[in-house]
Amino acid sequence: MARSKPYSPGAPAAIPEEEIIFSLKDDFVWASWPDTHAAVRLGRHDVVAAMMEDFLAQDALGRQLTSRPQHWIDPH
């Protein structure tokens, strides 16, 4: 896993969700943030990759469904 820079109190604050670093160590995926020592082990590479693929597929479907006009049929 890549080392991050030590925290600097005078440094401008970054937006954490815009700078997530994903890394792989010993077949486990980790999420970390620049300028911190915080890291979260997300899980085994194969499991995390499958979850990310599923999330992206659901996101794409959701965007498709919300971007087209809805034609509601009155059941009565």
Backbone bond lengths (Angstrom), bond angles and torsions (degrees), N, CA, C in turn:
res aa  C-N    CA-C-N  psi(-1)  N-CA   C-N-CA  omega(-1)  CA-C   N-CA-C  phi
1 M - - - 1.436 - - 1.517 107.68 -
2 A 1.313 116.30 139.53 1.458 121.49 -179.20 1.514 110.68 -67.88
3 R 1.310 115.80 144.42 1.462 120.95 176.79 1.518 109.39 -80.47
4 S 1.317 116.11 144.51 1.459 119.45 176.42 1.518 109.30 -102.11
5 K 1.336 115.38 163.46 1.460 120.96 178.58 1.520 108.88 -73.62
6 P 1.330 118.03 149.15 1.469 119.22 176.38 1.520 110.61 -66.00
7 Y 1.321 115.89 152.64 1.469 121.35 -179.64 1.521 109.73 -64.94
8 S 1.303 116.35 136.41 1.453 122.56 177.74 1.515 108.50 -122.58
9 P 1.353 118.47 113.76 1.457 120.73 -176.14 1.526 113.82 -58.75
10 G 1.322 119.38 -28.00 1.453 121.67 -178.59 1.513 113.76 -86.89
11 A 1.318 117.84 -6.85 1.466 121.74 -177.19 1.522 110.10 -73.92
12 P 1.360 117.14 146.40 1.464 118.99 177.26 1.523 110.41 -64.08
13 A 1.311 115.76 141.41 1.466 120.79 -178.61 1.520 110.36 -73.05
14 A 1.328 115.95 131.67 1.462 121.23 176.59 1.521 108.18 -90.71
15 I 1.322 116.53 159.19 1.453 120.77 175.37 1.528 106.10 -85.60
16 P 1.353 117.78 111.03 1.465 120.86 -171.62 1.522 115.27 -53.25
17 E 1.342 117.89 -43.58 1.464 119.28 -176.25 1.518 112.78 -70.79
18 E 1.326 118.86 -13.27 1.457 120.86 178.35 1.520 112.56 -90.13
19 E 1.318 117.33 -8.57 1.457 119.70 -174.87 1.529 112.55 -132.61
20 I 1.301 116.59 45.80 1.460 119.58 176.93 1.516 108.49 -79.74
21 I 1.312 116.15 134.11 1.467 121.97 178.25 1.528 107.50 -109.77
22 F 1.327 116.27 122.36 1.455 120.75 175.45 1.519 107.25 -98.04
23 S 1.323 115.99 134.75 1.461 119.45 178.51 1.529 109.17 -140.45
24 L 1.312 114.55 164.24 1.466 121.44 -176.50 1.521 108.69 -124.08
25 K 1.319 116.14 127.22 1.470 121.41 176.50 1.519 108.42 -141.77
26 D 1.313 116.10 123.53 1.471 121.96 179.14 1.528 112.38 53.44
27 D 1.345 116.67 42.35 1.460 125.32 178.15 1.536 113.92 68.01
28 F 1.336 117.59 16.36 1.456 122.06 174.43 1.520 109.29 -115.30
29 V 1.332 115.68 139.85 1.458 121.75 177.75 1.526 108.06 -91.72
30 W 1.323 114.23 135.08 1.459 121.72 178.87 1.518 109.60 -121.09
31 A 1.327 117.56 146.52 1.457 123.15 170.97 1.518 107.03 -112.87
32 S 1.328 115.56 133.55 1.464 119.81 177.60 1.517 108.80 -142.38
33 W 1.317 115.76 173.49 1.455 122.06 -176.15 1.519 109.21 -130.32
34 P 1.349 116.73 139.38 1.458 119.94 179.89 1.528 111.14 -59.36
35 D 1.293 114.74 149.47 1.469 122.75 176.17 1.520 113.71 63.96
36 T 1.332 117.32 19.75 1.469 120.78 175.02 1.524 108.14 -135.93
37 H 1.308 114.54 168.78 1.462 120.05 173.10 1.524 110.51 -103.14
38 A 1.329 116.26 6.45 1.458 121.46 -178.49 1.519 110.62 -73.05
39 A 1.315 116.41 133.44 1.462 122.52 175.77 1.521 107.87 -149.47
40 V 1.326 115.51 142.69 1.466 121.28 179.87 1.521 108.14 -125.50
41 R 1.318 116.36 126.46 1.462 120.02 175.89 1.521 107.97 -80.54
42 L 1.342 116.09 117.15 1.459 121.00 -176.21 1.518 113.03 -85.36
43 G 1.305 117.73 -28.99 1.463 120.81 179.54 1.515 111.23 143.28
44 R 1.334 115.34 -176.17 1.467 120.86 179.22 1.521 109.98 -64.38
45 H 1.310 116.08 148.80 1.463 122.28 -176.62 1.519 112.10 -53.31
46 D 1.323 118.49 -48.55 1.465 120.37 -176.19 1.532 111.88 -64.12
47 V 1.322 117.54 -37.99 1.458 121.36 -179.61 1.530 110.39 -70.62
48 V 1.331 117.34 -45.44 1.464 121.12 -179.15 1.525 110.28 -65.78
49 A 1.331 117.12 -41.19 1.469 120.30 179.05 1.530 110.11 -61.07
50 A 1.327 117.42 -42.80 1.471 120.82 178.70 1.526 110.77 -64.48
51 M 1.347 117.06 -41.13 1.472 120.01 178.92 1.525 110.79 -65.09
52 M 1.337 117.07 -40.35 1.468 120.05 179.27 1.529 110.87 -65.66
53 E 1.325 117.16 -41.53 1.469 120.75 177.89 1.519 110.53 -62.61
54 D 1.337 116.94 -42.47 1.463 121.37 179.09 1.531 110.17 -64.04
55 F 1.325 116.96 -43.50 1.466 120.62 178.59 1.525 110.47 -60.23
56 L 1.325 117.87 -46.26 1.464 120.95 -178.87 1.529 111.49 -64.14
57 A 1.341 117.53 -37.84 1.469 120.82 177.97 1.533 110.27 -66.14
58 Q 1.336 117.40 -43.03 1.461 120.61 178.29 1.522 110.97 -65.43
59 D 1.330 116.76 -39.54 1.460 121.18 178.38 1.524 110.47 -62.31
60 A 1.328 117.25 -44.80 1.466 121.47 179.87 1.532 110.34 -62.52
61 L 1.332 117.13 -43.68 1.459 120.84 179.06 1.527 110.56 -63.76
62 G 1.316 117.00 -44.10 1.464 120.63 178.73 1.517 111.76 -60.42
63 R 1.318 116.93 -41.85 1.472 120.47 178.20 1.523 110.70 -64.72
64 Q 1.327 116.22 -39.79 1.470 120.65 178.72 1.526 110.57 -62.64
65 L 1.315 115.90 -47.19 1.465 120.56 -176.90 1.521 112.30 -67.55
66 T 1.315 118.25 -33.42 1.461 120.01 -178.32 1.519 112.78 -87.60
67 S 1.319 118.43 -11.28 1.459 119.54 -178.25 1.525 113.03 -93.98
68 R 1.316 118.60 -15.53 1.471 119.82 179.27 1.519 109.88 -100.53
69 P 1.325 116.81 148.57 1.473 120.30 179.73 1.528 110.88 -61.71
70 Q 1.300 114.49 141.22 1.465 120.22 179.06 1.525 109.49 -91.10
71 H 1.311 117.04 130.54 1.462 122.69 176.49 1.526 107.27 -109.63
72 W 1.323 114.98 102.50 1.446 119.18 -178.42 1.525 110.08 -88.63
73 I 1.301 115.07 137.30 1.457 120.89 178.79 1.524 107.80 -105.53
74 D 1.315 114.73 125.82 1.469 119.56 178.82 1.523 107.67 -75.66
75 P 1.341 118.35 119.66 1.484 120.65 -177.13 1.524 112.87 -72.13
76 H 1.328 120.52 -5.16 1.482 122.29 -176.95 1.474 110.88 -97.65
